[in-house]
Every structure is written in C-alpha cells, then in structure tokens.
C-alpha cells in the first residue's frame, strides 16, 4: 500500500516541530529522518486501502449469504422437503 506523501510530510513536520529549540539548526535533517523512519515503518505493516477493505468485506458478506442459503437448502433436503 502506498501512503499519501503529504500525510507523511505533515507528520514528519509535526514531529520535527516537537524537537527542542536547541536543535533547531538540525530541524531539516531531523524532519527528513522522521519521514524516512515513518515510511520504512509503515511499509513493513501489511495494510490495505479502505477501497480494498470494502471490496473484501462485500465479498465476505456475499459468501456468508450463500453459505446461509446452502445451509437452509441442506436442512430442507435432510428433512425431505422441497426447496422453494
């Protein structure tokens, strides 16, 4: 999954702003390091986009509905009743 570069830059900037004033001269380097660490850490996570999640949720929902229908059909067949 790709992460929005603007979001990462904003988070890195906020982290860099939290650096004590005595290190202000290093702010640019610190911000870049924060950004690199965030990108690396997030890349290691197995995340999916919201769109991918929604698609899989829909597939699961349809599969569950089909399974329930098959279970009802099996129950009817075992009882000797025709399905309708």
PDB file with one MODEL, atoms N, CA, C and O in Angstrom:
MODEL        1
ATOM      1  N   UNK A   1       0.840  -1.179   0.000  1.00  0.00           N
ATOM      2  CA  UNK A   1       0.000   0.000   0.000  1.00  0.00           C
ATOM      3  C   UNK A   1       0.882   1.238   0.000  1.00  0.00           C
ATOM      4  O   UNK A   1       1.899   1.290   0.692  1.00  0.00           O
ATOM      5  N   UNK A   2       0.494   2.205  -0.761  1.00  0.00           N
ATOM      6  CA  UNK A   2       1.207   3.480  -0.795  1.00  0.00           C
ATOM      7  C   UNK A   2       0.559   4.436   0.196  1.00  0.00           C
ATOM      8  O   UNK A   2      -0.656   4.418   0.398  1.00  0.00           O
ATOM      9  N   UNK A   3       1.377   5.258   0.799  1.00  0.00           N
ATOM     10  CA  UNK A   3       0.866   6.244   1.733  1.00  0.00           C
ATOM     11  C   UNK A   3       0.930   7.613   1.103  1.00  0.00           C
ATOM     12  O   UNK A   3       1.838   7.914   0.329  1.00  0.00           O
ATOM     13  N   UNK A   4      -0.019   8.423   1.433  1.00  0.00           N
ATOM     14  CA  UNK A   4      -0.091   9.776   0.913  1.00  0.00           C
ATOM     15  C   UNK A   4       1.156  10.535   1.347  1.00  0.00           C
ATOM     16  O   UNK A   4       1.376  10.727   2.543  1.00  0.00           O
ATOM     17  N   UNK A   5       1.977  10.970   0.390  1.00  0.00           N
ATOM     18  CA  UNK A   5       3.214  11.685   0.744  1.00  0.00           C
ATOM     19  C   UNK A   5       2.949  12.942   1.573  1.00  0.00           C
ATOM     20  O   UNK A   5       3.740  13.281   2.454  1.00  0.00           O
ATOM     21  N   UNK A   6       1.853  13.628   1.299  1.00  0.00           N
ATOM     22  CA  UNK A   6       1.537  14.833   2.069  1.00  0.00           C
ATOM     23  C   UNK A   6       1.295  14.497   3.530  1.00  0.00           C
ATOM     24  O   UNK A   6       1.734  15.228   4.418  1.00  0.00           O
ATOM     25  N   UNK A   7       0.604  13.400   3.785  1.00  0.00           N
ATOM     26  CA  UNK A   7       0.338  12.996   5.164  1.00  0.00           C
ATOM     27  C   UNK A   7       1.631  12.673   5.889  1.00  0.00           C
ATOM     28  O   UNK A   7       1.821  13.065   7.041  1.00  0.00           O
ATOM     29  N   UNK A   8       2.522  11.955   5.212  1.00  0.00           N
ATOM     30  CA  UNK A   8       3.806  11.613   5.831  1.00  0.00           C
ATOM     31  C   UNK A   8       4.635  12.869   6.084  1.00  0.00           C
ATOM     32  O   UNK A   8       5.257  13.006   7.138  1.00  0.00           O
ATOM     33  N   UNK A   9       4.643  13.782   5.120  1.00  0.00           N
ATOM     34  CA  UNK A   9       5.401  15.015   5.295  1.00  0.00           C
ATOM     35  C   UNK A   9       4.843  15.845   6.437  1.00  0.00           C
ATOM     36  O   UNK A   9       5.597  16.439   7.207  1.00  0.00           O
ATOM     37  N   UNK A  10       3.522  15.886   6.545  1.00  0.00           N
ATOM     38  CA  UNK A  10       2.881  16.639   7.626  1.00  0.00           C
ATOM     39  C   UNK A  10       3.229  16.030   8.983  1.00  0.00           C
ATOM     40  O   UNK A  10       3.552  16.754   9.926  1.00  0.00           O
ATOM     41  N   UNK A  11       3.165  14.715   9.082  1.00  0.00           N
ATOM     42  CA  UNK A  11       3.509  14.047  10.338  1.00  0.00           C
ATOM     43  C   UNK A  11       4.976  14.253  10.682  1.00  0.00           C
ATOM     44  O   UNK A  11       5.311  14.519  11.836  1.00  0.00           O
ATOM     45  N   UNK A  12       5.853  14.134   9.692  1.00  0.00           N
ATOM     46  CA  UNK A  12       7.286  14.358   9.922  1.00  0.00           C
ATOM     47  C   UNK A  12       7.531  15.802  10.360  1.00  0.00           C
ATOM     48  O   UNK A  12       8.347  16.051  11.247  1.00  0.00           O
ATOM     49  N   UNK A  13       6.833  16.746   9.746  1.00  0.00           N
ATOM     50  CA  UNK A  13       6.979  18.157  10.117  1.00  0.00           C
ATOM     51  C   UNK A  13       6.546  18.382  11.556  1.00  0.00           C
ATOM     52  O   UNK A  13       7.217  19.087  12.309  1.00  0.00           O
ATOM     53  N   UNK A  14       5.425  17.784  11.937  1.00  0.00           N
ATOM     54  CA  UNK A  14       4.934  17.937  13.313  1.00  0.00           C
ATOM     55  C   UNK A  14       5.910  17.338  14.321  1.00  0.00           C
ATOM     56  O   UNK A  14       6.149  17.912  15.384  1.00  0.00           O
ATOM     57  N   UNK A  15       6.464  16.192  13.981  1.00  0.00           N
ATOM     58  CA  UNK A  15       7.454  15.585  14.879  1.00  0.00           C
ATOM     59  C   UNK A  15       8.683  16.474  14.990  1.00  0.00           C
ATOM     60  O   UNK A  15       9.228  16.658  16.078  1.00  0.00           O
ATOM     61  N   UNK A  16       9.116  17.022  13.864  1.00  0.00           N
ATOM     62  CA  UNK A  16      10.298  17.894  13.870  1.00  0.00           C
ATOM     63  C   UNK A  16      10.032  19.165  14.676  1.00  0.00           C
ATOM     64  O   UNK A  16      10.938  19.686  15.325  1.00  0.00           O
ATOM     65  N   UNK A  17       8.814  19.660  14.639  1.00  0.00           N
ATOM     66  CA  UNK A  17       8.467  20.854  15.416  1.00  0.00           C
ATOM     67  C   UNK A  17       8.520  20.588  16.915  1.00  0.00           C
ATOM     68  O   UNK A  17       8.682  21.514  17.710  1.00  0.00           O
ATOM     69  N   UNK A  18       8.386  19.341  17.293  1.00  0.00           N
ATOM     70  CA  UNK A  18       8.423  18.974  18.706  1.00  0.00           C
ATOM     71  C   UNK A  18       9.853  18.856  19.235  1.00  0.00           C
ATOM     72  O   UNK A  18      10.067  18.679  20.434  1.00  0.00           O
ATOM     73  N   UNK A  19      10.822  18.955  18.334  1.00  0.00           N
ATOM     74  CA  UNK A  19      12.230  18.883  18.728  1.00  0.00           C
ATOM     75  C   UNK A  19      12.576  20.130  19.549  1.00  0.00           C
ATOM     76  O   UNK A  19      12.147  21.233  19.210  1.00  0.00           O
ATOM     77  N   UNK A  20      13.345  19.960  20.622  1.00  0.00           N
ATOM     78  CA  UNK A  20      13.719  21.109  21.456  1.00  0.00           C
ATOM     79  C   UNK A  20      14.383  22.223  20.641  1.00  0.00           C
ATOM     80  O   UNK A  20      15.088  21.948  19.670  1.00  0.00           O
ATOM     81  N   UNK A  21      14.156  23.483  21.038  1.00  0.00           N
ATOM     82  CA  UNK A  21      14.684  24.639  20.298  1.00  0.00           C
ATOM     83  C   UNK A  21      16.196  24.607  20.085  1.00  0.00           C
ATOM     84  O   UNK A  21      16.683  25.128  19.082  1.00  0.00           O
ATOM     85  N   UNK A  22      16.926  24.022  20.982  1.00  0.00           N
ATOM     86  CA  UNK A  22      18.383  23.955  20.848  1.00  0.00           C
ATOM     87  C   UNK A  22      18.839  23.167  19.638  1.00  0.00           C
ATOM     88  O   UNK A  22      19.982  23.295  19.199  1.00  0.00           O
ATOM     89  N   UNK A  23      17.951  22.357  19.101  1.00  0.00           N
ATOM     90  CA  UNK A  23      18.291  21.539  17.935  1.00  0.00           C
ATOM     91  C   UNK A  23      17.667  22.089  16.654  1.00  0.00           C
ATOM     92  O   UNK A  23      17.610  21.402  15.634  1.00  0.00           O
ATOM     93  N   UNK A  24      17.204  23.333  16.719  1.00  0.00           N
ATOM     94  CA  UNK A  24      16.508  23.948  15.576  1.00  0.00           C
ATOM     95  C   UNK A  24      17.363  23.943  14.319  1.00  0.00           C
ATOM     96  O   UNK A  24      16.831  23.822  13.215  1.00  0.00           O
ATOM     97  N   UNK A  25      18.671  24.070  14.461  1.00  0.00           N
ATOM     98  CA  UNK A  25      19.547  24.083  13.292  1.00  0.00           C
ATOM     99  C   UNK A  25      19.496  22.745  12.548  1.00  0.00           C
ATOM    100  O   UNK A  25      19.772  22.676  11.350  1.00  0.00           O
ATOM    101  N   UNK A  26      19.146  21.709  13.263  1.00  0.00           N
ATOM    102  CA  UNK A  26      19.088  20.378  12.656  1.00  0.00           C
ATOM    103  C   UNK A  26      17.675  20.006  12.208  1.00  0.00           C
ATOM    104  O   UNK A  26      17.436  18.882  11.766  1.00  0.00           O
ATOM    105  N   UNK A  27      16.741  20.951  12.324  1.00  0.00           N
ATOM    106  CA  UNK A  27      15.338  20.658  12.071  1.00  0.00           C
ATOM    107  C   UNK A  27      15.103  20.001  10.708  1.00  0.00           C
ATOM    108  O   UNK A  27      14.377  19.011  10.624  1.00  0.00           O
ATOM    109  N   UNK A  28      15.694  20.527   9.658  1.00  0.00           N
ATOM    110  CA  UNK A  28      15.508  19.961   8.313  1.00  0.00           C
ATOM    111  C   UNK A  28      15.969  18.521   8.238  1.00  0.00           C
ATOM    112  O   UNK A  28      15.274  17.665   7.691  1.00  0.00           O
ATOM    113  N   UNK A  29      17.159  18.252   8.795  1.00  0.00           N
ATOM    114  CA  UNK A  29      17.672  16.881   8.785  1.00  0.00           C
ATOM    115  C   UNK A  29      16.797  15.964   9.630  1.00  0.00           C
ATOM    116  O   UNK A  29      16.507  14.832   9.243  1.00  0.00           O
ATOM    117  N   UNK A  30      16.382  16.467  10.785  1.00  0.00           N
ATOM    118  CA  UNK A  30      15.548  15.666  11.673  1.00  0.00           C
ATOM    119  C   UNK A  30      14.220  15.345  10.995  1.00  0.00           C
ATOM    120  O   UNK A  30      13.730  14.220  11.082  1.00  0.00           O
ATOM    121  N   UNK A  31      13.643  16.330  10.326  1.00  0.00           N
ATOM    122  CA  UNK A  31      12.366  16.114   9.637  1.00  0.00           C
ATOM    123  C   UNK A  31      12.511  15.052   8.557  1.00  0.00           C
ATOM    124  O   UNK A  31      11.651  14.182   8.420  1.00  0.00           O
ATOM    125  N   UNK A  32      13.594  15.119   7.793  1.00  0.00           N
ATOM    126  CA  UNK A  32      13.827  14.110   6.745  1.00  0.00           C
ATOM    127  C   UNK A  32      14.023  12.723   7.353  1.00  0.00           C
ATOM    128  O   UNK A  32      13.543  11.725   6.814  1.00  0.00           O
ATOM    129  N   UNK A  33      14.738  12.671   8.487  1.00  0.00           N
ATOM    130  CA  UNK A  33      14.942  11.383   9.158  1.00  0.00           C
ATOM    131  C   UNK A  33      13.627  10.829   9.684  1.00  0.00           C
ATOM    132  O   UNK A  33      13.362   9.632   9.569  1.00  0.00           O
ATOM    133  N   UNK A  34      12.796  11.703  10.264  1.00  0.00           N
ATOM    134  CA  UNK A  34      11.485  11.263  10.732  1.00  0.00           C
ATOM    135  C   UNK A  34      10.681  10.697   9.566  1.00  0.00           C
ATOM    136  O   UNK A  34      10.053   9.645   9.686  1.00  0.00           O
ATOM    137  N   UNK A  35      10.707  11.400   8.447  1.00  0.00           N
ATOM    138  CA  UNK A  35       9.951  10.966   7.276  1.00  0.00           C
ATOM    139  C   UNK A  35      10.430   9.591   6.799  1.00  0.00           C
ATOM    140  O   UNK A  35       9.618   8.720   6.488  1.00  0.00           O
ATOM    141  N   UNK A  36      11.740   9.405   6.745  1.00  0.00           N
ATOM    142  CA  UNK A  36      12.303   8.127   6.300  1.00  0.00           C
ATOM    143  C   UNK A  36      11.922   6.996   7.255  1.00  0.00           C
ATOM    144  O   UNK A  36      11.575   5.897   6.821  1.00  0.00           O
ATOM    145  N   UNK A  37      11.989   7.273   8.546  1.00  0.00           N
ATOM    146  CA  UNK A  37      11.639   6.257   9.538  1.00  0.00           C
ATOM    147  C   UNK A  37      10.151   5.907   9.435  1.00  0.00           C
ATOM    148  O   UNK A  37       9.778   4.736   9.502  1.00  0.00           O
ATOM    149  N   UNK A  38       9.311   6.926   9.272  1.00  0.00           N
ATOM    150  CA  UNK A  38       7.872   6.678   9.137  1.00  0.00           C
ATOM    151  C   UNK A  38       7.577   5.847   7.892  1.00  0.00           C
ATOM    152  O   UNK A  38       6.802   4.892   7.950  1.00  0.00           O
ATOM    153  N   UNK A  39       8.191   6.207   6.769  1.00  0.00           N
ATOM    154  CA  UNK A  39       7.957   5.469   5.527  1.00  0.00           C
ATOM    155  C   UNK A  39       8.396   4.016   5.676  1.00  0.00           C
ATOM    156  O   UNK A  39       7.693   3.097   5.255  1.00  0.00           O
ATOM    157  N   UNK A  40       9.560   3.821   6.275  1.00  0.00           N
ATOM    158  CA  UNK A  40      10.082   2.475   6.456  1.00  0.00           C
ATOM    159  C   UNK A  40       9.182   1.653   7.376  1.00  0.00           C
ATOM    160  O   UNK A  40       8.854   0.505   7.076  1.00  0.00           O
ATOM    161  N   UNK A  41       8.792   2.251   8.491  1.00  0.00           N
ATOM    162  CA  UNK A  41       7.948   1.537   9.442  1.00  0.00           C
ATOM    163  C   UNK A  41       6.583   1.205   8.875  1.00  0.00           C
ATOM    164  O   UNK A  41       6.082   0.097   9.064  1.00  0.00           O
ATOM    165  N   UNK A  42       5.978   2.154   8.182  1.00  0.00           N
ATOM    166  CA  UNK A  42       4.658   1.917   7.607  1.00  0.00           C
ATOM    167  C   UNK A  42       4.712   0.908   6.464  1.00  0.00           C
ATOM    168  O   UNK A  42       3.764   0.150   6.258  1.00  0.00           O
ATOM    169  N   UNK A  43       5.805   0.897   5.731  1.00  0.00           N
ATOM    170  CA  UNK A  43       5.942  -0.038   4.612  1.00  0.00           C
ATOM    171  C   UNK A  43       5.985  -1.483   5.111  1.00  0.00           C
ATOM    172  O   UNK A  43       5.589  -2.400   4.391  1.00  0.00           O
ATOM    173  N   UNK A  44       6.460  -1.685   6.330  1.00  0.00           N
ATOM    174  CA  UNK A  44       6.558  -3.035   6.886  1.00  0.00           C
ATOM    175  C   UNK A  44       5.203  -3.570   7.344  1.00  0.00           C
ATOM    176  O   UNK A  44       5.027  -4.780   7.487  1.00  0.00           O
ATOM    177  N   UNK A  45       4.256  -2.678   7.572  1.00  0.00           N
ATOM    178  CA  UNK A  45       2.933  -3.105   8.000  1.00  0.00           C
ATOM    179  C   UNK A  45       2.152  -3.631   6.806  1.00  0.00           C
ATOM    180  O   UNK A  45       2.267  -3.107   5.698  1.00  0.00           O
ATOM    181  N   UNK A  46       1.373  -4.650   7.034  1.00  0.00           N
ATOM    182  CA  UNK A  46       0.563  -5.204   5.956  1.00  0.00           C
ATOM    183  C   UNK A  46      -0.806  -4.536   5.998  1.00  0.00           C
ATOM    184  O   UNK A  46      -1.769  -5.100   6.519  1.00  0.00           O
ATOM    185  N   UNK A  47      -0.878  -3.338   5.448  1.00  0.00           N
ATOM    186  CA  UNK A  47      -2.102  -2.562   5.461  1.00  0.00           C
ATOM    187  C   UNK A  47      -2.753  -2.580   4.088  1.00  0.00           C
ATOM    188  O   UNK A  47      -2.087  -2.773   3.072  1.00  0.00           O
ATOM    189  N   UNK A  48      -4.050  -2.377   4.073  1.00  0.00           N
ATOM    190  CA  UNK A  48      -4.776  -2.282   2.803  1.00  0.00           C
ATOM    191  C   UNK A  48      -5.487  -0.937   2.756  1.00  0.00           C
ATOM    192  O   UNK A  48      -5.711  -0.293   3.781  1.00  0.00           O
ATOM    193  N   UNK A  49      -5.831  -0.537   1.559  1.00  0.00           N
ATOM    194  CA  UNK A  49      -6.580   0.715   1.416  1.00  0.00           C
ATOM    195  C   UNK A  49      -8.011   0.485   1.867  1.00  0.00           C
ATOM    196  O   UNK A  49      -8.458  -0.656   1.980  1.00  0.00           O
ATOM    197  N   UNK A  50      -8.719   1.556   2.122  1.00  0.00           N
ATOM    198  CA  UNK A  50     -10.130   1.460   2.511  1.00  0.00           C
ATOM    199  C   UNK A  50     -10.929   0.801   1.392  1.00  0.00           C
ATOM    200  O   UNK A  50     -11.830   0.003   1.648  1.00  0.00           O
ATOM    201  N   UNK A  51     -10.587   1.144   0.141  1.00  0.00           N
ATOM    202  CA  UNK A  51     -11.291   0.550  -1.001  1.00  0.00           C
ATOM    203  C   UNK A  51     -11.103  -0.973  -1.028  1.00  0.00           C
ATOM    204  O   UNK A  51     -12.066  -1.714  -1.227  1.00  0.00           O
ATOM    205  N   UNK A  52      -9.861  -1.437  -0.828  1.00  0.00           N
ATOM    206  CA  UNK A  52      -9.600  -2.879  -0.807  1.00  0.00           C
ATOM    207  C   UNK A  52     -10.363  -3.553   0.335  1.00  0.00           C
ATOM    208  O   UNK A  52     -10.915  -4.640   0.168  1.00  0.00           O
ATOM    209  N   UNK A  53     -10.389  -2.894   1.496  1.00  0.00           N
ATOM    210  CA  UNK A  53     -11.112  -3.432   2.645  1.00  0.00           C
ATOM    211  C   UNK A  53     -12.598  -3.556   2.332  1.00  0.00           C
ATOM    212  O   UNK A  53     -13.212  -4.585   2.617  1.00  0.00           O
ATOM    213  N   UNK A  54     -13.177  -2.509   1.745  1.00  0.00           N
ATOM    214  CA  UNK A  54     -14.606  -2.527   1.421  1.00  0.00           C
ATOM    215  C   UNK A  54     -14.939  -3.618   0.417  1.00  0.00           C
ATOM    216  O   UNK A  54     -15.970  -4.279   0.542  1.00  0.00           O
ATOM    217  N   UNK A  55     -14.077  -3.817  -0.582  1.00  0.00           N
ATOM    218  CA  UNK A  55     -14.298  -4.863  -1.576  1.00  0.00           C
ATOM    219  C   UNK A  55     -14.289  -6.229  -0.898  1.00  0.00           C
ATOM    220  O   UNK A  55     -15.166  -7.054  -1.155  1.00  0.00           O
ATOM    221  N   UNK A  56     -13.318  -6.470  -0.045  1.00  0.00           N
ATOM    222  CA  UNK A  56     -13.229  -7.764   0.633  1.00  0.00           C
ATOM    223  C   UNK A  56     -14.392  -7.970   1.600  1.00  0.00           C
ATOM    224  O   UNK A  56     -14.878  -9.091   1.751  1.00  0.00           O
ATOM    225  N   UNK A  57     -14.841  -6.907   2.251  1.00  0.00           N
ATOM    226  CA  UNK A  57     -15.993  -7.008   3.145  1.00  0.00           C
ATOM    227  C   UNK A  57     -17.239  -7.405   2.351  1.00  0.00           C
ATOM    228  O   UNK A  57     -18.040  -8.215   2.819  1.00  0.00           O
ATOM    229  N   UNK A  58     -17.405  -6.840   1.157  1.00  0.00           N
ATOM    230  CA  UNK A  58     -18.542  -7.183   0.305  1.00  0.00           C
ATOM    231  C   UNK A  58     -18.462  -8.644  -0.146  1.00  0.00           C
ATOM    232  O   UNK A  58     -19.475  -9.343  -0.168  1.00  0.00           O
ATOM    233  N   UNK A  59     -17.271  -9.102  -0.503  1.00  0.00           N
ATOM    234  CA  UNK A  59     -17.081 -10.500  -0.903  1.00  0.00           C
ATOM    235  C   UNK A  59     -17.437 -11.418   0.266  1.00  0.00           C
ATOM    236  O   UNK A  59     -18.126 -12.422   0.082  1.00  0.00           O
ATOM    237  N   UNK A  60     -16.977 -11.079   1.444  1.00  0.00           N
ATOM    238  CA  UNK A  60     -17.277 -11.877   2.630  1.00  0.00           C
ATOM    239  C   UNK A  60     -18.779 -11.905   2.912  1.00  0.00           C
ATOM    240  O   UNK A  60     -19.333 -12.955   3.238  1.00  0.00           O
ATOM    241  N   UNK A  61     -19.431 -10.758   2.788  1.00  0.00           N
ATOM    242  CA  UNK A  61     -20.874 -10.673   3.023  1.00  0.00           C
ATOM    243  C   UNK A  61     -21.633 -11.578   2.037  1.00  0.00           C
ATOM    244  O   UNK A  61     -22.534 -12.316   2.433  1.00  0.00           O
ATOM    245  N   UNK A  62     -21.262 -11.513   0.757  1.00  0.00           N
ATOM    246  CA  UNK A  62     -21.918 -12.370  -0.248  1.00  0.00           C
ATOM    247  C   UNK A  62     -21.645 -13.844   0.037  1.00  0.00           C
ATOM    248  O   UNK A  62     -22.539 -14.679  -0.097  1.00  0.00           O
ATOM    249  N   UNK A  63     -20.426 -14.160   0.424  1.00  0.00           N
ATOM    250  CA  UNK A  63     -20.089 -15.554   0.734  1.00  0.00           C
ATOM    251  C   UNK A  63     -20.899 -16.050   1.931  1.00  0.00           C
ATOM    252  O   UNK A  63     -21.383 -17.182   1.935  1.00  0.00           O
ATOM    253  N   UNK A  64     -21.040 -15.210   2.931  1.00  0.00           N
ATOM    254  CA  UNK A  64     -21.821 -15.580   4.115  1.00  0.00           C
ATOM    255  C   UNK A  64     -23.283 -15.817   3.734  1.00  0.00           C
ATOM    256  O   UNK A  64     -23.899 -16.771   4.209  1.00  0.00           O
ATOM    257  N   UNK A  65     -23.840 -14.957   2.880  1.00  0.00           N
ATOM    258  CA  UNK A  65     -25.226 -15.121   2.438  1.00  0.00           C
ATOM    259  C   UNK A  65     -25.414 -16.432   1.674  1.00  0.00           C
ATOM    260  O   UNK A  65     -26.403 -17.140   1.870  1.00  0.00           O
ATOM    261  N   UNK A  66     -24.457 -16.746   0.803  1.00  0.00           N
ATOM    262  CA  UNK A  66     -24.533 -18.001   0.043  1.00  0.00           C
ATOM    263  C   UNK A  66     -24.418 -19.205   0.961  1.00  0.00           C
ATOM    264  O   UNK A  66     -25.123 -20.198   0.778  1.00  0.00           O
ATOM    265  N   UNK A  67     -23.536 -19.125   1.947  1.00  0.00           N
ATOM    266  CA  UNK A  67     -23.371 -20.213   2.901  1.00  0.00           C
ATOM    267  C   UNK A  67     -24.660 -20.446   3.686  1.00  0.00           C
ATOM    268  O   UNK A  67     -25.079 -21.587   3.880  1.00  0.00           O
ATOM    269  N   UNK A  68     -25.284 -19.360   4.135  1.00  0.00           N
ATOM    270  CA  UNK A  68     -26.543 -19.482   4.870  1.00  0.00           C
ATOM    271  C   UNK A  68     -27.627 -20.104   3.994  1.00  0.00           C
ATOM    272  O   UNK A  68     -28.408 -20.926   4.473  1.00  0.00           O
ATOM    273  N   UNK A  69     -27.683 -19.723   2.715  1.00  0.00           N
ATOM    274  CA  UNK A  69     -28.670 -20.295   1.798  1.00  0.00           C
ATOM    275  C   UNK A  69     -28.408 -21.785   1.599  1.00  0.00           C
ATOM    276  O   UNK A  69     -29.343 -22.585   1.569  1.00  0.00           O
ATOM    277  N   UNK A  70     -27.132 -22.156   1.463  1.00  0.00           N
ATOM    278  CA  UNK A  70     -26.794 -23.578   1.301  1.00  0.00           C
ATOM    279  C   UNK A  70     -27.139 -24.369   2.563  1.00  0.00           C
ATOM    280  O   UNK A  70     -27.607 -25.504   2.473  1.00  0.00           O
ATOM    281  N   UNK A  71     -26.915 -23.785   3.720  1.00  0.00           N
ATOM    282  CA  UNK A  71     -27.256 -24.459   4.978  1.00  0.00           C
ATOM    283  C   UNK A  71     -28.766 -24.693   5.063  1.00  0.00           C
ATOM    284  O   UNK A  71     -29.214 -25.759   5.486  1.00  0.00           O
ATOM    285  N   UNK A  72     -29.549 -23.681   4.653  1.00  0.00           N
ATOM    286  CA  UNK A  72     -31.011 -23.845   4.648  1.00  0.00           C
ATOM    287  C   UNK A  72     -31.419 -24.958   3.681  1.00  0.00           C
ATOM    288  O   UNK A  72     -32.279 -25.781   3.993  1.00  0.00           O
ATOM    289  N   UNK A  73     -30.793 -24.971   2.512  1.00  0.00           N
ATOM    290  CA  UNK A  73     -31.109 -25.988   1.492  1.00  0.00           C
ATOM    291  C   UNK A  73     -30.775 -27.387   2.009  1.00  0.00           C
ATOM    292  O   UNK A  73     -31.558 -28.318   1.818  1.00  0.00           O
ATOM    293  N   UNK A  74     -29.644 -27.542   2.651  1.00  0.00           N
ATOM    294  CA  UNK A  74     -29.256 -28.847   3.199  1.00  0.00           C
ATOM    295  C   UNK A  74     -30.252 -29.286   4.262  1.00  0.00           C
ATOM    296  O   UNK A  74     -30.649 -30.451   4.300  1.00  0.00           O
ATOM    297  N   UNK A  75     -30.656 -28.369   5.116  1.00  0.00           N
ATOM    298  CA  UNK A  75     -31.636 -28.686   6.159  1.00  0.00           C
ATOM    299  C   UNK A  75     -32.939 -29.144   5.527  1.00  0.00           C
ATOM    300  O   UNK A  75     -33.548 -30.106   5.994  1.00  0.00           O
ATOM    301  N   UNK A  76     -33.376 -28.465   4.467  1.00  0.00           N
ATOM    302  CA  UNK A  76     -34.606 -28.842   3.774  1.00  0.00           C
ATOM    303  C   UNK A  76     -34.474 -30.212   3.132  1.00  0.00           C
ATOM    304  O   UNK A  76     -35.392 -31.029   3.215  1.00  0.00           O
ATOM    305  N   UNK A  77     -33.335 -30.472   2.489  1.00  0.00           N
ATOM    306  CA  UNK A  77     -33.129 -31.766   1.835  1.00  0.00           C
ATOM    307  C   UNK A  77     -33.090 -32.888   2.856  1.00  0.00           C
ATOM    308  O   UNK A  77     -33.649 -33.961   2.626  1.00  0.00           O
ATOM    309  N   UNK A  78     -32.429 -32.645   3.991  1.00  0.00           N
ATOM    310  CA  UNK A  78     -32.360 -33.656   5.037  1.00  0.00           C
ATOM    311  C   UNK A  78     -33.740 -33.947   5.618  1.00  0.00           C
ATOM    312  O   UNK A  78     -34.014 -35.068   6.049  1.00  0.00           O
ATOM    313  N   UNK A  79     -34.596 -32.950   5.629  1.00  0.00           N
ATOM    314  CA  UNK A  79     -35.949 -33.116   6.162  1.00  0.00           C
ATOM    315  C   UNK A  79     -36.895 -33.683   5.098  1.00  0.00           C
ATOM    316  O   UNK A  79     -38.048 -33.992   5.398  1.00  0.00           O
ATOM    317  N   UNK A  80     -36.419 -33.818   3.875  1.00  0.00           N
ATOM    318  CA  UNK A  80     -37.238 -34.372   2.806  1.00  0.00           C
ATOM    319  C   UNK A  80     -38.216 -33.380   2.220  1.00  0.00           C
ATOM    320  O   UNK A  80     -39.177 -33.766   1.554  1.00  0.00           O
ATOM    321  N   UNK A  81     -37.976 -32.102   2.464  1.00  0.00           N
ATOM    322  CA  UNK A  81     -38.882 -31.079   1.939  1.00  0.00           C
ATOM    323  C   UNK A  81     -38.272 -30.467   0.686  1.00  0.00           C
ATOM    324  O   UNK A  81     -37.058 -30.277   0.618  1.00  0.00           O
ATOM    325  N   UNK A  82     -39.091 -30.163  -0.292  1.00  0.00           N
ATOM    326  CA  UNK A  82     -38.571 -29.462  -1.483  1.00  0.00           C
ATOM    327  C   UNK A  82     -38.257 -28.009  -1.139  1.00  0.00           C
ATOM    328  O   UNK A  82     -38.906 -27.385  -0.300  1.00  0.00           O
ATOM    329  N   UNK A  83     -37.239 -27.501  -1.820  1.00  0.00           N
ATOM    330  CA  UNK A  83     -36.853 -26.103  -1.601  1.00  0.00           C
ATOM    331  C   UNK A  83     -37.738 -25.220  -2.456  1.00  0.00           C
ATOM    332  O   UNK A  83     -38.145 -25.608  -3.551  1.00  0.00           O
ATOM    333  N   UNK A  84     -38.040 -24.016  -1.947  1.00  0.00           N
ATOM    334  CA  UNK A  84     -38.891 -23.155  -2.760  1.00  0.00           C
ATOM    335  C   UNK A  84     -38.599 -21.745  -2.613  1.00  0.00           C
ATOM    336  O   UNK A  84     -39.247 -20.911  -3.245  1.00  0.00           O
TER     337      UNK A  84
ENDMDL
END
